[in-house]
């Protein structure tokens, strides 16, 4: 029974590590939502302006207002645009983890 304390230590979980993981994921989610709520509509506006011409409802800030209106109305495409950067980042991280496991 000399090995028992060794195995008991292995069975314990490190709750601080779990909190660090949750903290990191929360920061990634918050950063990607802030980017996609402000930056992505402006990128869509700039790309549309370059390829299609001026935005029909106004200028650069009009598309932000329209985007937030669509979010409030529950538009599926607006919600996809909001969470797409986090989903892409998570997919890239999962792929990198899978490659490291090989």
N, C-alpha and C positions, 0 to 999 in steps of 0.2 A: 504494500500500500504506500510505498514511498513516492510513486509517480502520481498519485491522486491530486495533490495541489497543482502540479503542472497542468493536468487536464482541466482542472477547475478554472484555471486562469484562461485557458483557451476557449472555454465556453462562454465567458463573459463578453458582452458586446460593449463597444466603446461608444457611449451616447454622444460624446463630444464630436466624434467623426460624423455621426448622423446629423447633428445640428449644423456642422460645416457644410455638408452636402445640401441640406435644405436651404441654407443661407445662400450658397452658390447658385442653386437652381432658381431661387427667388430673385436674385440679382439679375441673372440671365433673362428670366421672364420679364421683369420690369424694364430692363434696358431694351429688349426687343420690342416690347409693346410701345414704349415711348418712341423708339425709332420708327415703328410702323404706323403710329398714329400721326406723326408729324412729318417724318422724312419720306416715307413711301408715297403718300399722296402728292408731295411736291415733286418727287421723281417721275411719277405718272404724269403730272401736269407738264413738266419740262419735256418729257418724251413726246407726249401728245402735241404739244405746241410746236416742236421741231418737225414732227412727221405729218401732222394733220392740220396745223394752223391754230389760231387762237381758241381758247376755251369759250364755249358758247355762253356760259352763265357768269362770266366775269374773269377776274384775274387769278393770281396765285392763291390768295386767301379765300377766294370763293370756293375753290375745290376742297379746301379744308373744311369749310362750313358744310358743304354738300356731303363730304365724307362722314362727318360727325352726325349729320341728320340721318344719313343712311344707317349708321350704327345704331342710333336711337330707335329707328323704325324697324330694326331687326333684319336688315338686308343680309342674306347669306353671303353674297360676294364681298360685302364690306367686312364682315367678320372673318372671312377667309384671308382677306388682305391684312387684317389686324394680327392674326396669329401665324401667318405664313413664315415670317422670319424666324420665330421660335421653333416652328416645326422643321424648317430647313436646317437650323443650327443643331437641333436634336438629332436629326437624321445623319448629319455629317459627323457628329460626335459618336453616334452609335456605329457608324461605318468605320471610323478610326479605331474604336475599341475592338470591333470584330477583326480588323486587320492586325492589330497588335496581338490578338489571341492566337493567330495562326502560327 
